[in-house]
Amino acid sequence: MNVTRTPLPVKRALKKLGADLRDARRRRRIPVALAAERAGISRGTLSKIEKGEEGVSIGAYAKILFVLGMIDRLAELSDPGLDTLGLELETESLPKRIRIPKEKGEA
């Protein structure tokens, strides 16, 4: 069986995201049980999210972001206007010259 390891930057990002969501929940003074109930997920799933564990569905993250009033940030994750690398790559591939096409019959 071929098992792929999760890259360290991914693990770090999940840990940070989990800690940030835990802090956001605490700042709002929402207990774990109530946050999980409002999100329609189990307390165990919320615990996994807040610990930054792998394997939690994106839907569970979306639900807790909604409960915390932060769902708009999820929608912005891959916004084309915020994709600096994609915009740079696109700019690099633009043509150097733009020529007016010749009409048929012209030499």
C-alpha positions in Angstrom: 0.0 0.0 0.0 1.4 3.4 -1.0 1.0 5.9 1.8 1.8 9.5 1.0 3.0 11.7 3.8 1.5 15.0 4.4 4.0 17.8 3.7 5.2 19.7 6.7 3.9 23.1 5.5 0.4 21.5 5.2 0.6 20.2 8.7 1.7 23.6 10.1 -1.1 25.4 8.2 -3.7 23.0 9.6 -2.4 23.4 13.1 -2.4 27.2 12.8 -5.9 27.2 11.3 -7.2 25.0 14.1 -5.6 27.2 16.8 -7.0 30.3 15.1 -10.5 28.8 14.9 -10.3 27.8 18.6 -9.3 31.3 19.6 -12.1 32.8 17.5 -14.6 30.5 19.2 -13.3 31.4 22.6 -13.3 35.2 21.8 -17.0 34.8 21.0 -17.5 32.9 24.3 -19.1 30.0 22.5 -18.7 26.7 24.3 -17.5 23.6 22.3 -20.8 21.8 22.6 -22.8 24.8 21.4 -20.5 25.5 18.5 -20.6 21.9 17.4 -24.4 21.8 17.7 -24.8 25.0 15.7 -22.5 23.7 13.0 -24.2 20.3 12.9 -21.0 18.4 13.6 -19.9 16.3 16.6 -17.8 17.7 19.4 -15.1 15.2 18.4 -15.0 16.7 14.9 -14.7 20.2 16.3 -11.9 19.0 18.6 -10.1 17.5 15.5 -10.5 20.8 13.7 -9.2 22.9 16.6 -6.2 20.5 16.9 -5.4 20.8 13.2 -5.8 17.1 12.6 -5.9 15.8 9.0 -8.8 14.1 7.5 -11.6 16.5 8.5 -13.8 17.4 5.6 -13.8 20.9 4.1 -17.6 20.9 4.8 -17.0 20.7 8.5 -14.5 23.6 8.3 -17.1 25.6 6.3 -19.8 24.9 8.9 -17.7 26.1 11.8 -16.5 29.1 9.9 -20.2 29.9 9.3 -21.0 29.6 13.0 -18.1 32.0 13.8 -19.2 34.5 11.2 -16.1 33.9 9.1 -17.5 32.0 6.1 -16.6 34.9 3.6 -12.9 34.2 4.2 -13.3 30.6 2.9 -14.8 31.9 -0.3 -11.8 34.2 -0.8 -9.2 31.4 -0.5 -8.8 30.9 -4.2 -10.2 34.1 -5.5 -8.6 34.7 -9.0 -8.0 38.3 -8.1 -6.0 37.4 -5.1 -3.9 34.6 -6.8 -0.7 36.5 -7.1 1.3 33.5 -8.5 -1.4 32.8 -11.1 -1.5 36.4 -12.1 2.3 36.6 -12.5 2.3 33.4 -14.6 -0.5 34.8 -16.7 1.4 38.0 -17.2 4.6 36.2 -18.2 2.7 34.3 -20.9 1.2 37.3 -22.6 2.3 37.9 -26.2 5.2 40.3 -26.8 3.5 41.7 -29.8 -0.1 41.9 -30.9 -0.5 42.1 -34.7 -3.5 43.0 -36.7 -4.4 40.0 -38.8 -4.0 40.4 -42.5 -7.1 40.2 -44.6 -7.2 37.6 -47.3 -5.9 38.8 -50.6 -3.3 41.1 -49.1 0.4 40.2 -49.7 
